[in-house]
Amino acid sequence: MREMMTWVVVLSLFALFLGSVTDYLPFALNGSTSSVLAREGEMIEKVHKTEQEWRKILTPEQFAITRRKGTEPPFSGEYNKQDENGVYRCVCCNLDLFSSDHKFDSGTGWPSFWQVIDSQNVAEVEENGFFMKRIEVICNRCEAHLGHVFDDGPPPTGLRYCINSAALKFVGSES
Ligand SMILES: [Zn+2]
């Protein structure tokens, strides 16, 4: 009996350890049970490129975040404090993703939006970690990893799209 308890403790610690390191791994261990929740197969024409092609057009940081599900350190991204009017596009395929009209300062250190510019342009993927369930947000055209969406955002949607600056390209609306 005592031996069994020991195993339970050991296995729990191991699971905790795995859960905490998966965020930092360069590949999608924590996406192993992913399933696309919404908008699969809608009218958006997909963009597919090989890893080498992506590496050619992206910086190493952009590649690590969008193609390897990385996360930039909080308060480090160039758009965290950006408050000019304009549109945030996918850094990989230029699809319009977010508008400055829906941006707010969440205090988390990442650009945050309470709404997507067009719900067709992103897809949401359920991530089932060992102890944590999160909703990943990806570009619906090229499947770039953008960030996550949480349900603790401001009205009117109550959503908080927590997005990596490195996944975005801002285009100002002054012309
Ligand atoms: Zn894209």
Backbone and ligand atoms as CSV (ligand in chain L), in Angstrom:
chain,resi,resn,atom,element,x,y,z
A,1,MET,N,N,0.848,-1.219,0.000
A,1,MET,CA,C,0.000,0.000,0.000
A,1,MET,C,C,0.867,1.246,0.000
A,2,ARG,N,N,1.895,1.216,0.855
A,2,ARG,CA,C,2.762,2.391,0.906
A,2,ARG,C,C,3.494,2.566,-0.442
A,3,GLU,N,N,3.830,1.422,-1.029
A,3,GLU,CA,C,4.533,1.481,-2.309
A,3,GLU,C,C,3.644,2.133,-3.373
A,4,MET,N,N,2.369,1.784,-3.343
A,4,MET,CA,C,1.443,2.364,-4.318
A,4,MET,C,C,1.338,3.879,-4.140
A,5,MET,N,N,1.251,4.301,-2.879
A,5,MET,CA,C,1.169,5.744,-2.621
A,5,MET,C,C,2.393,6.462,-3.161
A,6,THR,N,N,3.541,5.815,-2.989
A,6,THR,CA,C,4.773,6.418,-3.493
A,6,THR,C,C,4.677,6.622,-4.999
A,7,TRP,N,N,4.150,5.602,-5.681
A,7,TRP,CA,C,4.021,5.716,-7.134
A,7,TRP,C,C,3.061,6.833,-7.531
A,8,VAL,N,N,1.987,6.949,-6.798
A,8,VAL,CA,C,1.023,8.012,-7.098
A,8,VAL,C,C,1.702,9.372,-6.996
A,9,VAL,N,N,2.489,9.534,-5.923
A,9,VAL,CA,C,3.188,10.811,-5.727
A,9,VAL,C,C,4.184,11.050,-6.858
A,10,VAL,N,N,4.941,10.019,-7.179
A,10,VAL,CA,C,5.957,10.162,-8.225
A,10,VAL,C,C,5.300,10.519,-9.556
A,11,LEU,N,N,4.222,9.828,-9.884
A,11,LEU,CA,C,3.546,10.093,-11.157
A,11,LEU,C,C,2.941,11.491,-11.180
A,12,SER,N,N,2.390,11.935,-10.051
A,12,SER,CA,C,1.803,13.272,-10.006
A,12,SER,C,C,2.865,14.323,-10.226
A,13,LEU,N,N,4.024,14.135,-9.585
A,13,LEU,CA,C,5.107,15.102,-9.741
A,13,LEU,C,C,5.568,15.144,-11.192
A,14,PHE,N,N,5.632,13.959,-11.792
A,14,PHE,CA,C,6.071,13.886,-13.180
A,14,PHE,C,C,5.091,14.627,-14.086
A,15,ALA,N,N,3.799,14.435,-13.834
A,15,ALA,CA,C,2.783,15.104,-14.647
A,15,ALA,C,C,2.875,16.617,-14.466
A,16,LEU,N,N,3.101,17.062,-13.228
A,16,LEU,CA,C,3.246,18.499,-12.958
A,16,LEU,C,C,4.427,19.055,-13.735
A,17,PHE,N,N,5.522,18.303,-13.680
A,17,PHE,CA,C,6.739,18.727,-14.375
A,17,PHE,C,C,6.470,18.866,-15.868
A,18,LEU,N,N,5.834,17.850,-16.438
A,18,LEU,CA,C,5.524,17.901,-17.873
A,18,LEU,C,C,4.638,19.094,-18.186
A,19,GLY,N,N,3.636,19.299,-17.339
A,19,GLY,CA,C,2.698,20.394,-17.577
A,19,GLY,C,C,3.397,21.732,-17.584
A,20,SER,N,N,4.429,21.878,-16.766
A,20,SER,CA,C,5.078,23.185,-16.676
A,20,SER,C,C,6.105,23.399,-17.763
A,21,VAL,N,N,6.657,22.336,-18.312
A,21,VAL,CA,C,7.673,22.564,-19.348
A,21,VAL,C,C,7.099,22.624,-20.754
A,22,THR,N,N,5.876,22.134,-20.944
A,22,THR,CA,C,5.382,22.067,-22.320
A,22,THR,C,C,5.247,23.448,-22.946
A,23,ASP,N,N,5.031,24.482,-22.130
A,23,ASP,CA,C,4.935,25.830,-22.676
A,23,ASP,C,C,6.234,26.274,-23.322
A,24,TYR,N,N,7.326,25.680,-22.882
A,24,TYR,CA,C,8.614,26.164,-23.363
A,24,TYR,C,C,9.222,25.273,-24.432
A,25,LEU,N,N,8.595,24.151,-24.703
A,25,LEU,CA,C,9.141,23.264,-25.712
A,25,LEU,C,C,8.862,23.824,-27.098
A,26,PRO,N,N,9.788,23.586,-28.031
A,26,PRO,CA,C,9.618,24.156,-29.364
A,26,PRO,C,C,8.627,23.381,-30.220
A,27,PHE,N,N,7.982,22.396,-29.684
A,27,PHE,CA,C,6.988,21.691,-30.478
A,27,PHE,C,C,5.745,21.471,-29.632
A,28,ALA,N,N,4.720,20.921,-30.256
A,28,ALA,CA,C,3.403,20.990,-29.638
A,28,ALA,C,C,3.050,19.755,-28.833
A,29,LEU,N,N,3.803,19.483,-27.794
A,29,LEU,CA,C,3.455,18.363,-26.928
A,29,LEU,C,C,2.058,18.524,-26.340
A,30,ASN,N,N,1.780,19.764,-25.918
A,30,ASN,CA,C,0.506,20.000,-25.243
A,30,ASN,C,C,-0.662,20.072,-26.217
A,31,GLY,N,N,-0.375,19.935,-27.510
A,31,GLY,CA,C,-1.464,19.960,-28.475
A,31,GLY,C,C,-1.834,18.563,-28.915
A,32,SER,N,N,-1.393,17.553,-28.166
A,32,SER,CA,C,-1.540,16.186,-28.647
A,32,SER,C,C,-2.996,15.753,-28.755
A,33,THR,N,N,-3.875,16.371,-27.987
A,33,THR,CA,C,-5.275,15.987,-28.103
A,33,THR,C,C,-6.108,17.140,-28.669
A,34,SER,N,N,-5.467,17.944,-29.492
A,34,SER,CA,C,-6.151,19.112,-30.045
A,34,SER,C,C,-7.277,18.727,-30.989
A,35,SER,N,N,-8.290,19.541,-30.985
A,35,SER,CA,C,-9.317,19.381,-31.992
A,35,SER,C,C,-9.814,20.769,-32.375
A,36,VAL,N,N,-10.039,20.975,-33.640
A,36,VAL,CA,C,-10.490,22.292,-34.072
A,36,VAL,C,C,-11.946,22.466,-33.670
A,37,LEU,N,N,-12.219,23.563,-32.964
A,37,LEU,CA,C,-13.558,23.754,-32.414
A,37,LEU,C,C,-14.529,24.363,-33.402
A,38,ALA,N,N,-14.004,25.278,-34.200
A,38,ALA,CA,C,-14.945,26.075,-34.978
A,38,ALA,C,C,-14.396,26.431,-36.343
A,39,ARG,N,N,-15.299,26.648,-37.214
A,39,ARG,CA,C,-14.989,27.254,-38.500
A,39,ARG,C,C,-14.022,26.433,-39.340
A,40,GLU,N,N,-13.983,25.155,-39.122
A,40,GLU,CA,C,-13.122,24.329,-39.945
A,40,GLU,C,C,-13.745,24.211,-41.329
A,41,GLY,N,N,-12.906,24.324,-42.337
A,41,GLY,CA,C,-13.384,24.088,-43.694
A,41,GLY,C,C,-14.263,25.178,-44.268
A,42,GLU,N,N,-14.204,26.395,-43.701
A,42,GLU,CA,C,-14.997,27.460,-44.312
A,42,GLU,C,C,-14.276,28.029,-45.520
A,43,MET,N,N,-14.785,29.154,-46.030
A,43,MET,CA,C,-14.418,29.574,-47.368
A,43,MET,C,C,-13.004,30.152,-47.535
A,44,ILE,N,N,-12.286,30.356,-46.451
A,44,ILE,CA,C,-10.958,30.955,-46.567
A,44,ILE,C,C,-10.010,30.022,-47.312
A,45,GLU,N,N,-9.298,30.605,-48.276
A,45,GLU,CA,C,-8.348,29.795,-49.023
A,45,GLU,C,C,-7.072,29.631,-48.210
A,46,LYS,N,N,-6.676,28.417,-47.990
A,46,LYS,CA,C,-5.559,28.138,-47.095
A,46,LYS,C,C,-4.214,28.470,-47.756
A,47,VAL,N,N,-3.244,28.800,-46.916
A,47,VAL,CA,C,-1.870,29.000,-47.369
A,47,VAL,C,C,-1.015,27.910,-46.742
A,48,HIS,N,N,-0.332,27.146,-47.578
A,48,HIS,CA,C,0.554,26.104,-47.060
A,48,HIS,C,C,1.970,26.373,-47.542
A,49,LYS,N,N,2.922,26.324,-46.652
A,49,LYS,CA,C,4.331,26.459,-47.027
A,49,LYS,C,C,5.133,25.434,-46.249
A,50,THR,N,N,6.301,25.098,-46.795
A,50,THR,CA,C,7.178,24.184,-46.071
A,50,THR,C,C,7.890,24.959,-44.966
A,51,GLU,N,N,8.488,24.212,-44.052
A,51,GLU,CA,C,9.228,24.851,-42.966
A,51,GLU,C,C,10.301,25.782,-43.528
A,52,GLN,N,N,10.992,25.319,-44.562
A,52,GLN,CA,C,12.058,26.148,-45.159
A,52,GLN,C,C,11.508,27.438,-45.754
A,53,GLU,N,N,10.368,27.332,-46.398
A,53,GLU,CA,C,9.760,28.540,-46.979
A,53,GLU,C,C,9.374,29.531,-45.890
A,54,TRP,N,N,8.807,29.021,-44.784
A,54,TRP,CA,C,8.463,29.922,-43.676
A,54,TRP,C,C,9.708,30.566,-43.109
A,55,ARG,N,N,10.773,29.787,-42.946
A,55,ARG,CA,C,12.002,30.334,-42.366
A,55,ARG,C,C,12.564,31.463,-43.226
A,56,LYS,N,N,12.340,31.371,-44.541
A,56,LYS,CA,C,12.856,32.406,-45.442
A,56,LYS,C,C,12.160,33.751,-45.244
A,57,ILE,N,N,10.879,33.724,-44.950
A,57,ILE,CA,C,10.137,34.992,-44.888
A,57,ILE,C,C,9.910,35.492,-43.457
A,58,LEU,N,N,10.263,34.691,-42.469
A,58,LEU,CA,C,10.034,35.095,-41.071
A,58,LEU,C,C,11.370,35.262,-40.348
A,59,THR,N,N,11.374,36.132,-39.343
A,59,THR,CA,C,12.550,36.188,-38.469
A,59,THR,C,C,12.531,34.933,-37.598
A,60,PRO,N,N,13.675,34.595,-36.982
A,60,PRO,CA,C,13.694,33.406,-36.106
A,60,PRO,C,C,12.639,33.491,-34.997
A,61,GLU,N,N,12.421,34.691,-34.454
A,61,GLU,CA,C,11.420,34.831,-33.389
A,61,GLU,C,C,10.009,34.617,-33.945
A,62,GLN,N,N,9.727,35.228,-35.078
A,62,GLN,CA,C,8.400,35.052,-35.694
A,62,GLN,C,C,8.158,33.581,-36.015
A,63,PHE,N,N,9.188,32.903,-36.495
A,63,PHE,CA,C,9.046,31.489,-36.832
A,63,PHE,C,C,8.758,30.665,-35.575
A,64,ALA,N,N,9.540,30.918,-34.524
A,64,ALA,CA,C,9.392,30.134,-33.282
A,64,ALA,C,C,7.983,30.288,-32.711
A,65,ILE,N,N,7.429,31.492,-32.818
A,65,ILE,CA,C,6.111,31.724,-32.230
A,65,ILE,C,C,4.989,31.227,-33.126
A,66,THR,N,N,5.034,31.585,-34.401
A,66,THR,CA,C,3.888,31.245,-35.248
A,66,THR,C,C,3.905,29.803,-35.741
A,67,ARG,N,N,5.079,29.262,-35.999
A,67,ARG,CA,C,5.120,27.913,-36.585
A,67,ARG,C,C,5.456,26.848,-35.549
A,68,ARG,N,N,5.912,27.266,-34.346
A,68,ARG,CA,C,6.282,26.297,-33.308
A,68,ARG,C,C,5.550,26.565,-31.997
A,69,LYS,N,N,4.490,27.362,-32.069
A,69,LYS,CA,C,3.645,27.636,-30.891
A,69,LYS,C,C,4.435,28.222,-29.723
A,70,GLY,N,N,5.341,29.124,-30.027
A,70,GLY,CA,C,6.109,29.768,-28.968
A,70,GLY,C,C,5.316,30.892,-28.317
A,71,THR,N,N,5.882,31.457,-27.266
A,71,THR,CA,C,5.288,32.601,-26.578
A,71,THR,C,C,6.384,33.616,-26.299
A,72,GLU,N,N,6.158,34.856,-26.722
A,72,GLU,CA,C,7.168,35.880,-26.429
A,72,GLU,C,C,7.073,36.262,-24.949
A,73,PRO,N,N,8.186,36.707,-24.348
A,73,PRO,CA,C,8.116,37.127,-22.939
A,73,PRO,C,C,7.153,38.304,-22.791
A,74,PRO,N,N,6.418,38.372,-21.667
A,74,PRO,CA,C,5.489,39.487,-21.467
A,74,PRO,C,C,6.225,40.829,-21.487
A,75,PHE,N,N,5.530,41.864,-21.918
A,75,PHE,CA,C,6.038,43.241,-21.977
A,75,PHE,C,C,7.218,43.399,-22.941
A,76,SER,N,N,7.469,42.390,-23.764
A,76,SER,CA,C,8.616,42.473,-24.676
A,76,SER,C,C,8.195,42.810,-26.099
A,77,GLY,N,N,6.941,42.555,-26.440
A,77,GLY,CA,C,6.520,42.683,-27.832
A,77,GLY,C,C,6.329,44.128,-28.253
A,78,GLU,N,N,6.502,44.387,-29.545
A,78,GLU,CA,C,6.447,45.776,-30.005
A,78,GLU,C,C,5.026,46.346,-30.016
A,79,TYR,N,N,4.009,45.498,-29.953
A,79,TYR,CA,C,2.633,46.010,-30.028
A,79,TYR,C,C,1.902,46.006,-28.684
A,80,ASN,N,N,2.581,45.620,-27.619
A,80,ASN,CA,C,1.908,45.583,-26.321
A,80,ASN,C,C,1.310,46.943,-25.964
A,81,LYS,N,N,2.103,48.011,-26.169
A,81,LYS,CA,C,1.623,49.352,-25.814
A,81,LYS,C,C,1.163,50.154,-27.030
A,82,GLN,N,N,1.134,49.529,-28.178
A,82,GLN,CA,C,0.735,50.219,-29.412
A,82,GLN,C,C,-0.720,50.675,-29.312
A,83,ASP,N,N,-0.982,51.985,-29.514
A,83,ASP,CA,C,-2.384,52.414,-29.452
A,83,ASP,C,C,-2.806,53.252,-30.660
A,84,GLU,N,N,-2.055,53.139,-31.758
A,84,GLU,CA,C,-2.465,53.855,-32.971
A,84,GLU,C,C,-3.616,53.113,-33.649
A,85,ASN,N,N,-4.324,53.874,-34.507
A,85,ASN,CA,C,-5.433,53.266,-35.235
A,85,ASN,C,C,-4.920,52.451,-36.419
A,86,GLY,N,N,-5.467,51.287,-36.572
A,86,GLY,CA,C,-5.060,50.462,-37.699
A,86,GLY,C,C,-5.478,49.023,-37.521
A,87,VAL,N,N,-4.886,48.201,-38.379
A,87,VAL,CA,C,-5.255,46.784,-38.434
A,87,VAL,C,C,-4.022,45.943,-38.134
A,88,TYR,N,N,-4.237,44.873,-37.394
A,88,TYR,CA,C,-3.167,43.922,-37.115
A,88,TYR,C,C,-3.362,42.711,-38.011
A,89,ARG,N,N,-2.352,42.484,-38.873
A,89,ARG,CA,C,-2.441,41.366,-39.817
A,89,ARG,C,C,-1.583,40.197,-39.360
A,90,CYS,N,N,-1.863,39.033,-39.941
A,90,CYS,CA,C,-1.038,37.846,-39.693
A,90,CYS,C,C,0.346,38.103,-40.274
A,91,VAL,N,N,1.395,37.915,-39.478
A,91,VAL,CA,C,2.744,38.194,-39.942
A,91,VAL,C,C,3.161,37.187,-41.021
A,92,CYS,N,N,2.490,36.053,-41.069
A,92,CYS,CA,C,2.837,35.001,-42.030
A,92,CYS,C,C,2.145,35.184,-43.379
A,93,CYS,N,N,0.849,35.524,-43.369
A,93,CYS,CA,C,0.086,35.500,-44.627
A,93,CYS,C,C,-0.701,36.785,-44.880
A,94,ASN,N,N,-0.542,37.799,-44.008
A,94,ASN,CA,C,-1.162,39.111,-44.231
A,94,ASN,C,C,-2.676,39.176,-44.069
A,95,LEU,N,N,-3.294,38.148,-43.578
A,95,LEU,CA,C,-4.737,38.191,-43.363
A,95,LEU,C,C,-5.051,39.160,-42.218
A,96,ASP,N,N,-6.076,40.002,-42.394
A,96,ASP,CA,C,-6.492,40.903,-41.321
A,96,ASP,C,C,-7.015,40.081,-40.144
A,97,LEU,N,N,-6.485,40.340,-38.943
A,97,LEU,CA,C,-6.896,39.538,-37.784
A,97,LEU,C,C,-7.581,40.361,-36.705
A,98,PHE,N,N,-6.963,41.494,-36.332
A,98,PHE,CA,C,-7.501,42.296,-35.236
A,98,PHE,C,C,-7.480,43.770,-35.617
A,99,SER,N,N,-8.358,44.541,-34.981
A,99,SER,CA,C,-8.429,45.973,-35.210
A,99,SER,C,C,-8.068,46.716,-33.932
A,100,SER,N,N,-7.464,47.901,-34.111
A,100,SER,CA,C,-7.155,48.733,-32.935
A,100,SER,C,C,-8.438,49.119,-32.196
A,101,ASP,N,N,-9.589,49.095,-32.890
A,101,ASP,CA,C,-10.872,49.413,-32.243
A,101,ASP,C,C,-11.197,48.439,-31.105
A,102,HIS,N,N,-10.649,47.239,-31.172
A,102,HIS,CA,C,-10.990,46.199,-30.192
A,102,HIS,C,C,-9.827,45.893,-29.263
A,103,LYS,N,N,-8.780,46.742,-29.298
A,103,LYS,CA,C,-7.591,46.498,-28.463
A,103,LYS,C,C,-7.785,47.142,-27.087
A,104,PHE,N,N,-7.307,46.500,-26.067
A,104,PHE,CA,C,-7.361,47.101,-24.728
A,104,PHE,C,C,-6.117,46.703,-23.946
A,105,ASP,N,N,-5.813,47.483,-22.917
A,105,ASP,CA,C,-4.639,47.188,-22.094
A,105,ASP,C,C,-5.036,46.232,-20.982
A,106,SER,N,N,-4.657,44.980,-21.137
A,106,SER,CA,C,-5.054,43.955,-20.155
A,106,SER,C,C,-4.093,43.903,-18.982
A,107,GLY,N,N,-2.934,44.564,-19.122
A,107,GLY,CA,C,-1.939,44.517,-18.053
A,107,GLY,C,C,-1.139,43.229,-18.026
A,108,THR,N,N,-1.390,42.334,-18.993
A,108,THR,CA,C,-0.701,41.039,-18.984
A,108,THR,C,C,0.673,41.112,-19.632
A,109,GLY,N,N,0.892,42.167,-20.447
A,109,GLY,CA,C,2.169,42.263,-21.151
A,109,GLY,C,C,2.101,41.772,-22.586
A,110,TRP,N,N,0.910,41.339,-23.016
A,110,TRP,CA,C,0.722,40.942,-24.412
A,110,TRP,C,C,-0.409,41.780,-25.026
A,111,PRO,N,N,-0.314,42.079,-26.320
A,111,PRO,CA,C,-1.433,42.770,-26.977
A,111,PRO,C,C,-2.720,41.982,-26.753
A,112,SER,N,N,-3.771,42.703,-26.361
A,112,SER,CA,C,-5.024,42.027,-26.011
A,112,SER,C,C,-6.194,42.669,-26.749
A,113,PHE,N,N,-7.081,41.850,-27.226
A,113,PHE,CA,C,-8.243,42.307,-27.995
A,113,PHE,C,C,-9.479,41.615,-27.436
A,114,TRP,N,N,-10.613,42.313,-27.489
A,114,TRP,CA,C,-11.832,41.659,-27.009
A,114,TRP,C,C,-12.653,41.092,-28.164
A,115,GLN,N,N,-12.159,41.234,-29.377
A,115,GLN,CA,C,-12.893,40.717,-30.532
A,115,GLN,C,C,-11.936,40.537,-31.708
A,116,VAL,N,N,-12.253,39.571,-32.562
A,116,VAL,CA,C,-11.515,39.361,-33.804
A,116,VAL,C,C,-12.122,40.265,-34.870
A,117,ILE,N,N,-11.326,40.679,-35.836
A,117,ILE,CA,C,-11.833,41.579,-36.861
A,117,ILE,C,C,-12.930,40.886,-37.685
A,118,ASP,N,N,-12.761,39.592,-37.920
A,118,ASP,CA,C,-13.766,38.792,-38.630
A,118,ASP,C,C,-13.630,37.359,-38.119
A,119,SER,N,N,-14.716,36.839,-37.587
A,119,SER,CA,C,-14.627,35.534,-36.932
A,119,SER,C,C,-14.176,34.430,-37.889
A,120,GLN,N,N,-14.346,34.663,-39.191
A,120,GLN,CA,C,-13.883,33.670,-40.164
A,120,GLN,C,C,-12.366,33.595,-40.242
A,121,ASN,N,N,-11.691,34.654,-39.790
A,121,ASN,CA,C,-10.254,34.746,-40.041
A,121,ASN,C,C,-9.383,34.039,-39.014
A,122,VAL,N,N,-9.994,33.626,-37.914
A,122,VAL,CA,C,-9.217,32.839,-36.954
A,122,VAL,C,C,-9.967,31.541,-36.655
A,123,ALA,N,N,-9.223,30.562,-36.206
A,123,ALA,CA,C,-9.819,29.313,-35.731
A,123,ALA,C,C,-9.368,29.098,-34.303
A,124,GLU,N,N,-10.191,28.390,-33.561
A,124,GLU,CA,C,-9.872,28.126,-32.166
A,124,GLU,C,C,-9.665,26.630,-31.977
A,125,VAL,N,N,-8.606,26.305,-31.266
A,125,VAL,CA,C,-8.226,24.908,-31.080
A,125,VAL,C,C,-8.128,24.624,-29.591
A,126,GLU,N,N,-8.831,23.576,-29.179
A,126,GLU,CA,C,-8.806,23.235,-27.758
A,126,GLU,C,C,-7.490,22.547,-27.414
A,127,GLU,N,N,-6.823,23.045,-26.377
A,127,GLU,CA,C,-5.566,22.457,-25.921
A,127,GLU,C,C,-5.827,21.776,-24.598
A,128,ASN,N,N,-5.602,20.484,-24.549
A,128,ASN,CA,C,-5.807,19.776,-23.295
A,128,ASN,C,C,-4.482,19.419,-22.664
A,129,GLY,N,N,-4.042,20.240,-21.733
A,129,GLY,CA,C,-2.828,19.937,-20.985
A,129,GLY,C,C,-3.161,18.975,-19.865
A,130,PHE,N,N,-2.190,18.662,-19.031
A,130,PHE,CA,C,-2.425,17.702,-17.961
A,130,PHE,C,C,-3.400,18.257,-16.915
A,131,PHE,N,N,-3.224,19.545,-16.584
A,131,PHE,CA,C,-4.086,20.109,-15.555
A,131,PHE,C,C,-4.796,21.359,-16.037
A,132,MET,N,N,-4.640,21.660,-17.326
A,132,MET,CA,C,-5.103,22.960,-17.776
A,132,MET,C,C,-5.714,22.823,-19.160
A,133,LYS,N,N,-6.834,23.479,-19.327
A,133,LYS,CA,C,-7.478,23.491,-20.631
A,133,LYS,C,C,-7.388,24.915,-21.158
A,134,ARG,N,N,-6.883,25.092,-22.349
A,134,ARG,CA,C,-6.811,26.433,-22.930
A,134,ARG,C,C,-7.306,26.379,-24.362
A,135,ILE,N,N,-7.704,27.543,-24.855
A,135,ILE,CA,C,-8.128,27.642,-26.242
A,135,ILE,C,C,-7.055,28.405,-27.017
A,136,GLU,N,N,-6.422,27.699,-27.926
A,136,GLU,CA,C,-5.418,28.313,-28.781
A,136,GLU,C,C,-6.104,29.054,-29.926
A,137,VAL,N,N,-5.529,30.174,-30.344
A,137,VAL,CA,C,-6.058,30.928,-31.476
A,137,VAL,C,C,-5.055,30.843,-32.618
A,138,ILE,N,N,-5.530,30.417,-33.784
A,138,ILE,CA,C,-4.640,30.333,-34.944
A,138,ILE,C,C,-5.234,31.100,-36.115
A,139,CYS,N,N,-4.355,31.514,-37.032
A,139,CYS,CA,C,-4.800,32.144,-38.277
A,139,CYS,C,C,-5.536,31.095,-39.092
A,140,ASN,N,N,-6.695,31.461,-39.603
A,140,ASN,CA,C,-7.495,30.464,-40.314
A,140,ASN,C,C,-7.021,30.262,-41.750
A,141,ARG,N,N,-6.065,31.086,-42.195
A,141,ARG,CA,C,-5.567,30.896,-43.561
A,141,ARG,C,C,-4.267,30.095,-43.584
A,142,CYS,N,N,-3.343,30.391,-42.655
A,142,CYS,CA,C,-2.035,29.706,-42.718
A,142,CYS,C,C,-1.751,28.900,-41.456
A,143,GLU,N,N,-2.695,28.895,-40.518
A,143,GLU,CA,C,-2.566,28.130,-39.280
A,143,GLU,C,C,-1.413,28.595,-38.400
A,144,ALA,N,N,-1.030,29.853,-38.533
A,144,ALA,CA,C,-0.029,30.407,-37.620
A,144,ALA,C,C,-0.574,30.409,-36.191
A,145,HIS,N,N,0.255,30.017,-35.246
A,145,HIS,CA,C,-0.122,30.168,-33.840
A,145,HIS,C,C,-0.079,31.654,-33.496
A,146,LEU,N,N,-1.176,32.163,-32.932
A,146,LEU,CA,C,-1.247,33.589,-32.595
A,146,LEU,C,C,-1.169,33.808,-31.091
A,147,GLY,N,N,-1.858,32.990,-30.334
A,147,GLY,CA,C,-1.922,33.150,-28.877
A,147,GLY,C,C,-3.069,32.320,-28.346
A,148,HIS,N,N,-3.751,32.853,-27.321
A,148,HIS,CA,C,-4.865,32.122,-26.714
A,148,HIS,C,C,-6.028,33.068,-26.462
A,149,VAL,N,N,-7.217,32.516,-26.305
A,149,VAL,CA,C,-8.373,33.339,-25.937
A,149,VAL,C,C,-8.908,32.855,-24.591
A,150,PHE,N,N,-9.196,33.845,-23.720
A,150,PHE,CA,C,-9.699,33.555,-22.378
A,150,PHE,C,C,-11.039,34.265,-22.189
A,151,ASP,N,N,-11.796,33.831,-21.190
A,151,ASP,CA,C,-13.130,34.409,-21.010
A,151,ASP,C,C,-13.168,35.436,-19.877
A,152,ASP,N,N,-12.034,36.118,-19.642
A,152,ASP,CA,C,-12.001,37.138,-18.585
A,152,ASP,C,C,-11.776,38.541,-19.172
A,153,GLY,N,N,-12.242,38.752,-20.389
A,153,GLY,CA,C,-12.069,40.046,-21.044
A,153,GLY,C,C,-13.183,41.024,-20.701
A,154,PRO,N,N,-13.071,42.240,-21.240
A,154,PRO,CA,C,-14.051,43.290,-20.942
A,154,PRO,C,C,-15.319,43.143,-21.786
A,155,PRO,N,N,-16.394,43.867,-21.444
A,155,PRO,CA,C,-17.582,43.894,-22.282
A,155,PRO,C,C,-17.253,44.536,-23.623
A,156,PRO,N,N,-18.001,44.307,-24.674
A,156,PRO,CA,C,-19.264,43.561,-24.645
A,156,PRO,C,C,-19.103,42.045,-24.807
A,157,THR,N,N,-17.922,41.552,-25.174
A,157,THR,CA,C,-17.807,40.116,-25.452
A,157,THR,C,C,-17.385,39.313,-24.228
A,158,GLY,N,N,-16.647,39.952,-23.295
A,158,GLY,CA,C,-16.101,39.202,-22.171
A,158,GLY,C,C,-14.922,38.330,-22.554
A,159,LEU,N,N,-14.428,38.531,-23.781
A,159,LEU,CA,C,-13.304,37.708,-24.243
A,159,LEU,C,C,-11.993,38.496,-24.169
A,160,ARG,N,N,-10.920,37.769,-24.012
A,160,ARG,CA,C,-9.589,38.373,-24.040
A,160,ARG,C,C,-8.699,37.537,-24.956
A,161,TYR,N,N,-8.485,38.060,-26.166
A,161,TYR,CA,C,-7.554,37.422,-27.086
A,161,TYR,C,C,-6.156,37.908,-26.715
A,162,CYS,N,N,-5.356,36.999,-26.201
A,162,CYS,CA,C,-4.011,37.313,-25.721
A,162,CYS,C,C,-3.037,36.867,-26.815
A,163,ILE,N,N,-2.483,37.860,-27.536
A,163,ILE,CA,C,-1.811,37.564,-28.801
A,163,ILE,C,C,-0.343,37.999,-28.760
A,164,ASN,N,N,0.519,37.206,-29.341
A,164,ASN,CA,C,1.925,37.563,-29.438
A,164,ASN,C,C,2.133,38.668,-30.478
A,165,SER,N,N,2.874,39.721,-30.103
A,165,SER,CA,C,3.215,40.773,-31.065
A,165,SER,C,C,3.909,40.187,-32.293
A,166,ALA,N,N,4.773,39.207,-32.047
A,166,ALA,CA,C,5.586,38.654,-33.126
A,166,ALA,C,C,4.753,37.900,-34.157
A,167,ALA,N,N,3.486,37.619,-33.840
A,167,ALA,CA,C,2.612,36.942,-34.801
A,167,ALA,C,C,1.859,37.951,-35.659
A,168,LEU,N,N,2.030,39.244,-35.344
A,168,LEU,CA,C,1.229,40.291,-35.981
A,168,LEU,C,C,2.085,41.261,-36.772
A,169,LYS,N,N,1.437,41.924,-37.732
A,169,LYS,CA,C,2.063,43.017,-38.471
A,169,LYS,C,C,1.053,44.166,-38.482
A,170,PHE,N,N,1.420,45.290,-37.849
A,170,PHE,CA,C,0.485,46.411,-37.734
A,170,PHE,C,C,0.541,47.281,-38.981
A,171,VAL,N,N,-0.634,47.648,-39.464
A,171,VAL,CA,C,-0.733,48.582,-40.589
A,171,VAL,C,C,-1.615,49.743,-40.151
A,172,GLY,N,N,-1.008,50.920,-40.025
A,172,GLY,CA,C,-1.749,52.102,-39.568
A,172,GLY,C,C,-2.774,52.560,-40.586
A,173,SER,N,N,-3.841,53.184,-40.086
A,173,SER,CA,C,-4.923,53.563,-41.006
A,173,SER,C,C,-4.804,54.993,-41.517
A,174,GLU,N,N,-3.846,55.786,-41.012
A,174,GLU,CA,C,-3.660,57.144,-41.550
A,174,GLU,C,C,-3.247,57.073,-43.001
A,175,SER,N,N,-3.921,57.835,-43.832
A,175,SER,CA,C,-3.493,57.830,-45.245
A,175,SER,C,C,-3.747,59.188,-45.854
L,1,ZN,ZN,ZN,-1.884,33.665,-41.493
